[in-house]
């Protein structure tokens, strides 16, 4: 038979079990242990709503949500219905978000271009450094003409967009320049400096091996410059004569003996001659040679017969390309064998 004390203990235990209620507080309050937030913003930590619950945050707040603006570890205690639970979360404001990796681009005028390639996550681009609507389709630069254009790119990581970084696109053309018309080197001068305007993209080399955009032309002759860049190459040539020169120089003798040296009477031509005529006469006044071609010369033969040694007379007219005037020259030629 049970004692009165035993009956009392059993009764109290039965009442405690009958009055116990399940805890209504969730085991965890936050979805992640660490939350990354974009720098320069704030973030609201929201805890579950527990009816009748008492909230105690590490910040001393007593509501179910708080707004945070700094890196840190935040914890919350909730008490309700005789039970309590705690949870902790770390909030990091991302101040180290890197912009995408970019590089400037150089293209050739008139050649097809591909869309710009930028390395990063969720790349977007803007037409301006500040403001404007983002575009996700990478731009294809125009190469219709030379010039520069700038595009601004960002990447987005965990919902945070990076600062904008520029990509400069430069469209260039193959080198092009003009050394001008033939020129005269003044008497007593050391020469004339030839120069072209550099385009900042090309390398230059002159016909005498000098590198650069200028060189000294010391005397009569033909000078040229060759330039090259990623888009192509170009060459230009100019003729120089000295102050006492004319475009056409007439020698005083020739030796048509078949030795391959000075076998024709042919004036030296140092620059373009758009108009030219020469007539050669023998001592009887007969015309033994006539031409309007400055590259042609007399071989000492007239009517199929080699002409005798001696003096011949020439009469020449030509337009001097350098001095821009017509000259008439007369003189004698000595035929020597």
Secondary structure as UniProt FT lines:
FT   HELIX           4..19
FT   STRAND          34..38
FT   TURN            39..40
FT   STRAND          43..46
FT   TURN            51..52
FT   STRAND          54..57
FT   TURN            58..59
FT   STRAND          65..68
FT   STRAND          72..80
FT   TURN            81..82
FT   STRAND          83..94
FT   STRAND          105..108
FT   TURN            109..110
FT   STRAND          124..126
FT   STRAND          147..154
FT   STRAND          156..157
FT   TURN            158..159
FT   STRAND          160..161
FT   STRAND          165..172
FT   STRAND          183..185
FT   TURN            187..188
FT   STRAND          192..195
FT   STRAND          203..206
FT   TURN            207..208
FT   STRAND          214..217
FT   STRAND          221..229
FT   TURN            230..231
FT   STRAND          232..242
FT   TURN            243..244
FT   STRAND          248..249
FT   STRAND          253..254
FT   STRAND          268..269
FT   STRAND          276..281
FT   TURN            283..284
FT   STRAND          287..291
FT   TURN            294..295
FT   STRAND          301..302
FT   TURN            303..304
FT   STRAND          305..306
FT   STRAND          310..320
FT   TURN            321..324
FT   STRAND          325..335
//
